[in-house]
């Protein structure tokens, strides 16, 4: 119970519980938020893929593989970068498998999830950059929804604050050295809002500039890492540090620079938007077809009909000219008469 005398007049309360028993089965809010994010991301990505001219079943196959790859990658990154939580003195290595207790790293999720999507894209002859561009907005929205799970777990918050939106944290969940503070920066909420803003920018830029060849995904990485850098600097949860800076700050900075260079290179060398499938013409009426100047099916048929009629007429005229023109010299003329 948080002492009322320690809580500012205005603050955000934390949920009193994050697990409910349903028929003897523990229903965890953290897991529900992750699942809700995945479902939302899949719906958005499928709609974007169809709008690009692709078929929904091909992207769904990629997602079915990419999602478990991403979850495994997210957990692996967390366990590797915070190994002492699971393999240090007095720790139980089996706790590394308890993903429902929290502990996922977005860097591992994106890396291994992208690998899973690539394997399917290569097999199904889908252009991988087009797949990445399609997934980017849905991915960052899924991240935003998933961050709600941190609220239920009362984790990943920032330094103490008396701001009106300070988050109330129960004494049992306060880090060592911060027991006397009642409200903290809700850094997970900051990231949630930032991610929704990134999604809005991605969708707007994609529609406005018809981005392709991986530019939407590169822009997502640039914007996300920029936000993650300053949000990470506010957090006080225990993590490994190098030279006084959190490991994720280094990761954010390195990935930001790499993604920015990649984005600038793509803008210069890969203009326009590609079709989503290799060795395939864009589907009639799709945005890619419109950009490439594809004629609608009825217009193309009309042109073909006119061309055919013209060819027949030309052939007929040639025949008439041949009949009317007398053969030069002797022999038979076209009518079979001897000259």
Backbone torsions as a table, in degrees:
resi	resn	phi	psi	omega
1	UNK	NA	128.9	-179.2
2	UNK	-84.9	125.5	-179.6
3	UNK	-61.4	129.0	-176.1
4	UNK	-63.1	-29.6	-177.8
5	UNK	-72.9	-12.5	-179.6
6	UNK	-96.1	-11.8	-173.9
7	UNK	-95.5	129.3	176.4
8	UNK	-59.1	163.0	-178.1
9	UNK	-58.0	-37.9	178.3
10	UNK	-117.8	130.2	179.0
11	UNK	-166.0	167.9	178.5
12	UNK	-100.9	120.3	178.9
13	UNK	-75.1	149.7	173.5
14	UNK	-92.7	149.4	177.1
15	UNK	-59.4	143.0	-178.9
16	UNK	-75.1	-17.9	179.3
17	UNK	-153.1	154.0	179.3
18	UNK	-125.8	7.4	-179.8
19	UNK	-136.2	135.3	177.0
20	UNK	-126.8	144.5	177.6
21	UNK	-91.7	122.0	177.8
22	UNK	-122.6	108.0	-176.8
23	UNK	53.3	39.8	178.1
24	UNK	81.5	-0.2	-179.0
25	UNK	-105.2	128.5	-179.3
26	UNK	-72.9	121.1	178.2
27	UNK	-103.9	111.5	-172.9
28	UNK	-99.6	131.0	-179.8
29	UNK	-62.1	-36.4	-179.9
30	UNK	-58.9	-46.5	-179.7
31	UNK	-66.5	-39.5	179.5
32	UNK	-62.6	-38.5	178.9
33	UNK	-66.6	-40.4	177.6
34	UNK	-62.7	-45.3	-179.4
35	UNK	-64.1	-43.3	178.9
36	UNK	-60.6	-40.2	177.7
37	UNK	-64.2	-41.8	179.3
38	UNK	-62.7	-45.3	-179.7
39	UNK	-62.1	-45.7	179.3
40	UNK	-61.5	-43.1	179.1
41	UNK	-62.7	-39.1	179.3
42	UNK	-65.7	-43.4	-179.4
43	UNK	-62.2	-47.1	-179.6
44	UNK	-63.3	-43.6	-177.7
45	UNK	-66.1	-40.6	178.6
46	UNK	-62.3	-41.4	178.8
47	UNK	-64.8	-41.3	179.6
48	UNK	-67.0	-37.9	-179.4
49	UNK	-66.1	-42.8	177.7
50	UNK	-65.0	-38.2	178.9
51	UNK	-64.4	-27.4	178.6
52	UNK	-81.2	-9.1	179.6
53	UNK	106.5	4.9	179.0
54	UNK	-90.5	173.0	178.2
55	UNK	-101.2	140.9	-174.0
56	UNK	-62.2	-36.9	-175.0
57	UNK	-64.5	-33.8	-179.7
58	UNK	-67.5	-41.6	179.3
59	UNK	-71.3	-36.7	178.6
60	UNK	-60.3	-38.4	177.1
61	UNK	-62.4	-42.6	178.4
62	UNK	-62.8	-39.9	-179.1
63	UNK	-68.9	-38.4	179.9
64	UNK	-59.9	-33.0	178.0
65	UNK	-85.1	-42.7	-174.4
66	UNK	-66.6	-36.7	-175.3
67	UNK	-63.7	-52.5	177.0
68	UNK	-63.9	-35.2	174.8
69	UNK	-58.6	-44.5	-178.4
70	UNK	-64.9	-41.1	179.6
71	UNK	-64.0	-43.8	177.9
72	UNK	-63.0	-43.7	179.4
73	UNK	-62.7	-39.6	179.3
74	UNK	-63.0	-42.2	179.9
75	UNK	-70.2	-40.1	179.3
76	UNK	-60.6	-43.5	-179.7
77	UNK	-61.1	-43.9	-179.6
78	UNK	-63.4	-46.6	-177.0
79	UNK	-65.7	-39.7	-179.2
80	UNK	-67.9	-43.3	-177.0
81	UNK	-79.6	-17.2	176.4
82	UNK	-127.8	47.1	-173.6
83	UNK	-60.3	-30.7	-176.5
84	UNK	-66.5	-16.6	176.9
85	UNK	-71.9	-19.3	-174.3
86	UNK	-121.7	-22.8	-175.2
87	UNK	-124.1	8.0	178.1
88	UNK	-81.4	-179.6	178.5
89	UNK	-58.6	130.6	178.2
90	UNK	76.2	8.8	-179.3
91	UNK	-98.7	155.7	178.5
92	UNK	-107.5	112.8	-179.0
93	UNK	-57.3	-26.0	179.8
94	UNK	-66.8	-19.8	177.5
95	UNK	-63.9	-20.8	178.3
96	UNK	-63.9	-21.8	-180.0
97	UNK	-87.5	-11.0	-175.4
98	UNK	-85.6	73.7	-175.8
99	UNK	-65.4	-24.3	-177.9
100	UNK	-69.4	-14.3	177.6
101	UNK	-85.2	2.8	-178.9
102	UNK	95.7	163.6	179.4
103	UNK	111.6	74.6	177.2
104	UNK	-131.5	139.1	178.9
105	UNK	-110.2	120.8	-176.3
106	UNK	-61.2	-30.7	-178.4
107	UNK	-63.0	-44.2	178.1
108	UNK	-67.9	-35.2	179.4
109	UNK	-63.2	-46.1	-178.7
110	UNK	-67.8	-43.3	-176.7
111	UNK	-64.0	-52.9	-176.9
112	UNK	-76.0	-32.9	175.9
113	UNK	-63.7	-40.0	177.2
114	UNK	-64.3	-36.5	177.3
115	UNK	-62.4	-44.8	177.9
116	UNK	-61.3	-42.5	178.2
117	UNK	-64.8	-37.3	180.0
118	UNK	-64.3	-42.2	-179.3
119	UNK	-60.6	-41.8	178.7
120	UNK	-71.3	-42.5	-179.2
121	UNK	-59.5	-41.3	179.8
122	UNK	-66.2	-39.7	-178.7
123	UNK	-71.7	-37.1	-177.5
124	UNK	-92.5	6.9	179.7
125	UNK	58.2	40.7	173.9
126	UNK	-97.3	140.0	179.5
127	UNK	-74.5	116.6	-173.1
128	UNK	-59.8	-42.5	176.6
129	UNK	-59.0	-36.7	177.8
130	UNK	-66.5	-36.2	177.3
131	UNK	-64.3	-45.2	179.5
132	UNK	-61.4	-44.4	179.3
133	UNK	-61.8	-37.4	179.9
134	UNK	-66.8	-40.3	-173.7
135	UNK	-78.2	-25.1	-169.5
136	UNK	-53.8	-53.4	-178.9
137	UNK	-62.1	-42.9	179.0
138	UNK	-64.2	-35.5	179.5
139	UNK	-64.1	-46.6	-176.8
140	UNK	-71.8	-28.6	173.9
141	UNK	-69.7	-39.0	175.9
142	UNK	-61.2	-39.6	176.7
143	UNK	-61.4	-42.1	-179.0
144	UNK	-61.8	-46.2	-179.6
145	UNK	-65.9	-41.1	179.9
146	UNK	-61.4	-28.7	-179.9
147	UNK	-63.6	-21.6	177.0
148	UNK	-60.6	-27.9	178.7
149	UNK	-60.8	-32.2	177.7
150	UNK	-65.9	-29.6	177.6
151	UNK	-65.3	-45.8	179.8
152	UNK	-66.3	-34.0	-179.9
153	UNK	-83.3	-5.9	-175.7
154	UNK	51.3	59.5	-177.2
155	UNK	-141.0	168.0	176.9
156	UNK	56.1	43.8	175.2
157	UNK	-100.1	174.2	-174.5
158	UNK	-106.4	-158.3	-177.6
159	UNK	-65.5	161.3	177.6
160	UNK	-60.5	146.6	179.1
161	UNK	-152.0	153.9	174.2
162	UNK	-110.4	13.3	178.1
163	UNK	-63.8	154.9	-176.9
164	UNK	-59.1	-24.7	-179.8
165	UNK	-99.6	18.8	175.5
166	UNK	-60.6	144.5	-176.0
167	UNK	-97.2	126.9	176.9
168	UNK	-73.7	129.1	179.1
169	UNK	-122.6	129.9	179.4
170	UNK	-63.3	147.1	-178.6
171	UNK	-52.6	-36.5	-177.8
172	UNK	-66.2	-20.9	-177.5
173	UNK	-103.9	5.1	179.7
174	UNK	-84.2	138.2	-179.4
175	UNK	-65.8	157.6	176.9
176	UNK	-59.9	130.7	-178.3
177	UNK	96.9	-8.9	-179.6
178	UNK	-121.9	19.6	-175.6
179	UNK	-62.2	-27.8	-175.7
180	UNK	-82.3	-7.2	-179.1
181	UNK	-98.0	143.9	-176.8
182	UNK	-105.2	-31.3	-176.1
183	UNK	-124.7	144.8	-174.3
184	UNK	-136.4	161.9	175.3
185	UNK	-62.8	126.3	177.1
186	UNK	-81.0	73.8	-173.1
187	UNK	-62.2	-31.0	176.7
188	UNK	-64.5	-34.0	177.4
189	UNK	-71.8	-36.2	175.3
190	UNK	-59.6	-44.1	-179.7
191	UNK	-67.4	-35.4	178.0
192	UNK	-61.1	-48.4	179.2
193	UNK	-64.6	-42.3	178.7
194	UNK	-59.7	-44.6	-178.4
195	UNK	-63.8	-39.7	177.4
196	UNK	-64.4	-37.0	175.5
197	UNK	-65.2	-40.3	177.2
198	UNK	-61.3	-43.3	179.0
199	UNK	-59.9	-42.5	179.4
200	UNK	-62.8	-42.0	179.2
201	UNK	-64.8	-42.8	-179.5
202	UNK	-61.2	-46.9	-178.6
203	UNK	-65.1	-42.6	178.9
204	UNK	-63.3	-48.3	-177.7
205	UNK	-63.7	-38.2	179.8
206	UNK	-64.7	-41.3	179.1
207	UNK	-72.4	-39.3	-175.3
208	UNK	-72.8	-41.3	-173.4
209	UNK	-112.7	1.4	178.7
210	UNK	49.9	61.1	-175.9
211	UNK	-72.9	148.1	178.6
212	UNK	-155.4	-176.9	176.1
213	UNK	62.1	26.0	177.1
214	UNK	96.8	2.2	-176.4
215	UNK	-68.5	-35.7	178.5
216	UNK	-64.2	-43.5	-179.5
217	UNK	-66.9	-41.7	178.7
218	UNK	-62.2	-40.4	177.9
219	UNK	-64.7	-39.0	176.4
220	UNK	-58.7	-46.4	-178.7
221	UNK	-64.0	-42.0	179.2
222	UNK	-60.3	-49.4	-176.2
223	UNK	-69.8	-41.9	-178.6
224	UNK	-64.3	-46.1	-177.9
225	UNK	-66.1	-33.0	177.2
226	UNK	-62.0	-43.8	178.2
227	UNK	-70.4	-40.7	-177.8
228	UNK	-62.5	-32.5	-177.5
229	UNK	-62.0	-50.2	-176.5
230	UNK	-77.0	-30.0	177.3
231	UNK	-69.2	-40.7	179.2
232	UNK	-59.8	-34.2	-178.4
233	UNK	-66.7	-19.3	-179.7
234	UNK	-87.4	-19.6	-172.7
235	UNK	-74.3	151.0	-178.4
236	UNK	-124.0	3.9	177.2
237	UNK	-65.6	149.1	-174.4
238	UNK	-70.9	123.6	177.0
239	UNK	-143.1	168.5	176.2
240	UNK	-72.2	140.3	-179.8
241	UNK	-125.2	154.0	175.3
242	UNK	-130.8	116.2	-179.6
243	UNK	63.3	29.7	178.7
244	UNK	86.5	-1.6	178.7
245	UNK	-112.4	143.2	179.6
246	UNK	-65.1	146.4	-178.1
247	UNK	-57.8	-38.4	-179.1
248	UNK	-68.4	-22.6	174.0
249	UNK	-67.1	-42.1	176.9
250	UNK	-64.1	-44.4	179.8
251	UNK	-60.7	-44.8	179.8
252	UNK	-60.5	-44.8	-177.9
253	UNK	-65.0	-44.7	-178.5
254	UNK	-65.8	-46.1	-179.2
255	UNK	-66.5	-36.8	178.0
256	UNK	-59.3	-49.2	-178.9
257	UNK	-62.7	-45.6	-179.5
258	UNK	-61.9	-43.4	-179.2
259	UNK	-67.8	-37.0	179.1
260	UNK	-65.4	-43.5	176.8
261	UNK	-61.6	-43.5	178.8
262	UNK	-61.3	-44.9	-179.2
263	UNK	-62.6	-45.7	-179.9
264	UNK	-63.3	-38.2	177.9
265	UNK	-65.3	-42.2	179.3
266	UNK	-63.9	-42.2	179.8
267	UNK	-59.8	-38.4	-177.6
268	UNK	-78.9	-37.7	-169.7
269	UNK	-110.4	-11.8	-177.6
270	UNK	-131.3	71.9	180.0
271	UNK	-73.0	162.3	174.3
272	UNK	75.8	-166.2	-178.1
273	UNK	-130.8	136.3	-178.5
274	UNK	-90.5	163.0	172.3
275	UNK	-72.9	152.8	-173.3
276	UNK	-76.5	-16.1	-175.5
277	UNK	-120.7	139.6	179.5
278	UNK	-70.0	145.0	175.0
279	UNK	53.6	40.5	179.1
280	UNK	-139.0	141.4	175.8
281	UNK	-75.3	145.2	177.8
282	UNK	-59.6	143.0	179.3
283	UNK	-65.5	138.7	-179.5
284	UNK	-56.6	131.2	178.3
285	UNK	86.2	-4.7	179.5
286	UNK	-77.6	159.8	179.3
287	UNK	-57.9	-37.4	180.0
288	UNK	-64.9	-41.4	179.3
289	UNK	-62.9	-39.2	-179.9
290	UNK	-64.6	-40.9	180.0
291	UNK	-65.4	-39.9	-177.4
292	UNK	-81.7	0.7	175.5
293	UNK	78.4	27.1	179.5
294	UNK	-68.2	137.9	178.3
295	UNK	-78.8	143.0	173.5
296	UNK	-58.1	157.7	-175.4
297	UNK	-60.1	-43.2	-177.9
298	UNK	-68.3	-35.8	178.9
299	UNK	-68.8	-41.2	179.0
300	UNK	-62.6	-39.1	179.0
301	UNK	-64.5	-40.1	179.8
302	UNK	-64.2	-41.3	178.7
303	UNK	-63.8	-42.7	179.7
304	UNK	-62.7	-39.7	179.4
305	UNK	-64.3	-42.5	178.9
306	UNK	-64.5	-41.1	179.0
307	UNK	-62.4	-40.3	-179.8
308	UNK	-65.7	-43.7	179.4
309	UNK	-63.0	-40.0	179.7
310	UNK	-64.6	-38.7	179.7
311	UNK	-65.3	-40.0	179.0
312	UNK	-65.3	-43.9	-179.6
313	UNK	-62.5	-41.6	179.7
314	UNK	-63.1	-42.0	179.0
315	UNK	-63.6	-40.0	179.0
316	UNK	-64.2	-43.3	179.0
317	UNK	-62.3	-40.2	179.3
318	UNK	-62.1	-37.8	179.6
319	UNK	-66.2	-43.5	-179.1
320	UNK	-63.8	-39.7	178.5
321	UNK	-63.7	-38.9	-179.7
322	UNK	-66.8	-34.8	-179.8
323	UNK	-72.5	-41.9	-175.2
324	UNK	-74.5	-27.5	-175.3
325	UNK	-81.7	122.1	178.5
326	UNK	-70.0	148.6	178.2
327	UNK	-72.7	138.5	178.7
328	UNK	-76.8	148.0	178.9
329	UNK	75.6	-154.5	-178.1
330	UNK	-89.2	-160.8	178.5
331	UNK	85.9	-164.1	-176.9
332	UNK	-93.9	144.0	173.9
333	UNK	-88.2	176.6	-176.4
334	UNK	-59.8	-20.4	-179.0
335	UNK	-88.6	0.1	177.5
336	UNK	89.1	6.6	-179.2
337	UNK	-93.5	142.4	-179.5
338	UNK	-85.9	134.2	179.6
339	UNK	-104.7	NA	NA
